[in-house]
Amino acid sequence: MIGADRPEVHLHHEEGQPVLSTTPQQRAYDDVPAYKDLPLQGSHPTSWEVFGSDDDRGTTNFLTPERILAATKSIREGRVISLDYPVNAFMPFPTGTREGASHTLFANNRYHRDDYLDSFYLQSTSQIDALKHIGHPEVGFYGGIDPDRLAEDESRLGIDAFARGLAGRGVLLDLERYLSGQGRPLDQESPTKIHLRDLLGAAEHQGVEIRRGDILLLRFGWASHYLALGPEERAARNKLNHYPGLAQTTEIVTWLWDMQIAMIAADNLGVECSSLDGSHFALPNQPPPQRGPEHNGMLHRVLIPLLGMPLGELWALDELAEHCSNTGRWDFFLVSKPLNIRGGAGSPANAVAIV
């Protein structure tokens, strides 16, 4: 555990007796239950009682002031590296459910410029999923919120819960580089599953310690592969929509929770592998969706609604990986500032690594 992690406390009174209380952001998180000990909703372990019934921030609560302050020690040079791709970089979008934005520039006079976007899909480039993005068919959205209630109350679970900024110690695991060195290069058009042993092997190979409260970045090499394709090649590969990513296993979910990972982001389309074969989380008798990708068995349905862990997708990690490889340092100070859109389901990441 980094730092003292001492919570700020407040006294209130119940029936004349002083009671010690803390808010989620003021907690030390020394006493968080292990994944195997989390309270069950039906048969599903959830973090809802850990962060409180009105919480909208989930595991980003693990980014305590003490941990953020300690994370500044990962700044050695003061160099800033962007982790965002441009808007419209991934068009045509692989899932076929998001369109490119139209950018219009106008002038009120010769020495003035203004502009606006039309059809701006907030999750169509480097982005972060809000806790509103995905729910679970058996227990609802994060906190047990029913989809009908969520439709009526747009204030809950929105991306604006993260809009004041996410900051902390970031760690990059360069899985493409590590697996290539192991003689197992990733095929970017194949749904290769990355297991916990691969994550731990990459960390050991890189000589980086993963600590509680970290923001974990995973480089598969998929984004740069996709961006190197021409329009016709993209359209052809989008029909299969195969890519490597995390395996949908209880082992990975257990480790992410027990390490108190605040957020996980990757340079592929969904952090997890596109194949759901062998998923530990598939539900029986689930009809396929009328539109969009199949969610049954996805890590999305476990990490976001059950544990409150936001996911980042399509992050630009190549420049950072090159820097980390050259310096031998794989940790850094990470800052992300999602857009302040009330009730939004996601936002461009607006993320930088300060190395």
Secondary structure as UniProt FT lines:
FT   STRAND          10..14
FT   TURN            15..16
FT   STRAND          17..21
FT   HELIX           24..26
FT   HELIX           35..37
FT   STRAND          40..41
FT   TURN            42..43
FT   STRAND          44..45
FT   HELIX           48..51
FT   TURN            53..54
FT   HELIX           58..62
FT   HELIX           65..71
FT   HELIX           72..74
FT   STRAND          80..82
FT   TURN            87..90
FT   TURN            94..95
FT   STRAND          102..106
FT   TURN            110..111
FT   STRAND          114..118
FT   TURN            122..123
FT   STRAND          127..129
FT   TURN            131..132
FT   TURN            137..139
FT   STRAND          140..141
FT   HELIX           142..144
FT   HELIX           147..152
FT   TURN            154..157
FT   HELIX           159..162
FT   TURN            163..164
FT   STRAND          166..174
FT   HELIX           175..181
FT   TURN            182..183
FT   TURN            188..189
FT   STRAND          193..194
FT   HELIX           196..206
FT   TURN            212..213
FT   STRAND          215..219
FT   HELIX           222..227
FT   HELIX           231..238
FT   TURN            239..240
FT   STRAND          245..246
FT   HELIX           250..258
FT   TURN            259..260
FT   STRAND          263..266
FT   TURN            277..278
FT   TURN            280..281
FT   TURN            284..285
FT   TURN            296..297
FT   HELIX           300..303
FT   TURN            304..307
FT   STRAND          311..313
FT   HELIX           318..327
FT   STRAND          331..336
FT   TURN            342..343
FT   STRAND          346..348
FT   STRAND          351..354
//
